[in-house]
Amino acid sequence: MFAASIPLDLLLELAHLYDRNPAQFFYIPAERMTSAVLREGLAELRNSGYLEEEMRGVVRFTTRGYKAFQQEQAPKKVTTGDRPNIADLPAWA
């Protein structure tokens, strides 16, 4: 869902800022904004409604983007029906 061209550390920082204050914008340093790949990835997220851009290099997650990022980062639980997974059983069982 999130563009591979956007570094995970940037997405994590956006999520951290959103946790503290959803209205807070994040200023991406100019030297990072020189990357056309990064700018393209940011544009994809903005066009998809996941990111709001105040001006070039000043961004924040939208509510939709924050929730999507949290879901993507959540560990995925696989269900195997009624049978417990052997890895979930205690060692003494």
N, C-alpha and C positions, 0 to 999 in steps of 0.2 A: 504494500500500500504506500509506504513512504519511500520516496526516491532514494535509491542506493547512493546517489551522488551527494547526499547530505550526511555529513559525519554524525555518528551516533552521539558523540559528546555534545554537539550542537542541539540535537533533539532532546537529550537529557537535560541540558541547561534550560531550554524552553519549557519543558515540563516542570522543572524545579521552580522557575519563576512563576509559572501559572499556579502552582500549589500555593505559593506565598501571596501572589496578587495577580489575578487574571487580567487586570488592566495594564500591567507592566509590560513595556516593550523591551526587547533585547537588541542591543547594538552590536552588530557583527563588525569586527575590525575591518578596515578598508583593505588590508592586505589579503584577507580571506575572500573578500568580495571581488577580487580580481579574477577569480576562477569562474570561467564561463559555465563550467559544469555545475558548480554550486548555485550560480544565479538561475540556471535552467531548472534545477531541482526545486529551488524556492518558488519559482514561477509556477511549476506544476502543482505544488502544495497550495499556493495562493488560488490558482484557478479551480482547484478541487474543493475549495472552501475550508481547508485545514489550517490555513495560515493567513494572518492579516498583516499587511505591510503598510506602515505609516509613510515611509519613504525608503529609498534603496538602502538596504542594510539594516533597517530598523523594523523588526518583526516580532510577532507574538502568536501563540497558538489561539485559534478560535476554540470555543467549547467543543465543537465537533472534532477538531483536530486533536485536542487534548484527550478526549475520550477514545478516539481511534488509536492514538499512540499508546495509551494505557492498556487497551485490549491487546494490542500487538505485542506488548512487552510482558503481559501476564503469562505465567507458565501454563502450558496447555495440559489439561488433565484428560487422559484417555480412559474411557469406561470400557470394561470388558464384560458387561452384563452383571449377573448376580455373583459370579465367581470372583473372589478377591485375587488380586494380582499377587503372585508369590513375593515380589519385591516389597509389597506393602505389609507382609506378615512379619511379626516380631521374630527375632532369631531363635527364640526358645520354642516357637510353635511347631 
